[in-house]
Amino acid sequence: MPIRKKKPIFRNFPIIVSFFECIAIYNQNCYKSWNKEAIYWPFLGFLKVLTISYLRQLIDGFELNPKGMSEKKRILYIATEMSPYLELTEFAEIINKLAIKSNESGLEVRCIMPRFGVINERRHRLHEVVRLSGINVQVEGDDYPLQIKVASLPNARLQVYFLENEDFFKRKQIFHDDNETWFDDNALRTVFFCRGALETVKKFGWPPDIIHCSGWMTGLIPAYIKTAFKKEPVFSNSKVVFTIGANTFEEKFSKDFLEKAIINANIKDKELEAFKELNNAALFRGGASYADAITFGSDIIDKKLVSEFSAVKGKKVVPFNGWDSDLTEYLDLYNELAGK
């Protein structure tokens, strides 16, 4: 995989100088008019804060390397659940640990998950990302507005992005209502989330080297990256890891799920063949079929899936190593896929 080189920081030197020149001018004016025009001082403070913020963003991500200045490898986690925000299975805690461990190992990490109504916005300090506003996700010819919020993962310097939509995720239940009835629109919610996550990455302008998908609701994402989004430059060098977990629902998607999942002309009916059974296992099968590497994320997995994907030609497969694993096997996988 080719390594993208960072632009030298010195290219921005004239801009940095201009900032400091502005500070100097304001400082001089404020000093001269200390008694007459004290209004200058708030402007001076604001300008200093702006400058510091700019410099931090400019320098962030640069690291000194004996071979020169190079960019960190980037990993994006797209998950149905993640501790402490939503815990449906034990793998929610694994995703939390993986994100932190990857960040500590020197990878640049971002996470995306749905903002279900049960996720407490105040407790977890979510706030809207204004620069990412204005995204509409099209499914079956209809446009659905996508709002993006962000929070900092506790005890870690990394961000988790939450995809929100009034119709799909605002309700206070997740996949079943209070009477344990399966929501009729779960198929549409899945397509919306999978496409919305990839549209969000495009909006980031942040090309990930590794995309790790977990949870059945992410099952379409590997297929979309290899078909519907295959011409998008932001994904041109991305390798996809997909985790097969335990089945968590017994119902089936509506029969029009495959029609809804065809989001543009780059994806054909036959390319969704793996999803045809419309059940939990089918979502895992489809995701694993298009992934570059497969991991098993539970000790209770559908036996057919274990048999089918324990050894796949051309794919790296990581078995489940227990809930107390130190997760080194995942970092080794990321490094291998990223070409380190």
Secondary structure, DSSP 8 states (H G I E B T S, - for coil): ----B---GGGGHHHHHHHHHHHHHHHHHHHHTTTT-TTHHHHHHHHHHHHHHHHHHHHTT----TT--B---EEEEEES-BTTTB-SSTHHHHHHHHHHHHHHTT-EEEEEEE--TTS-TTTTT-EE-GGG--EEEEETTEEEEEEEEEEE-TTSS-EEEEEE-HHHH-SS-SSB-TT--B-TTHHHHHHHHHHHHHHHHHHHT---SEEEEESGGGTHHHHHHHTTTTT-GGGTT-EEEEEE----------TTHHHHH--STTS-GGGGGGGTT-SHHHHHHHHHHH-SEEEE--SS--HHHHHHHSS-TTSEEE----TT---HHHHHHHHHHHT-
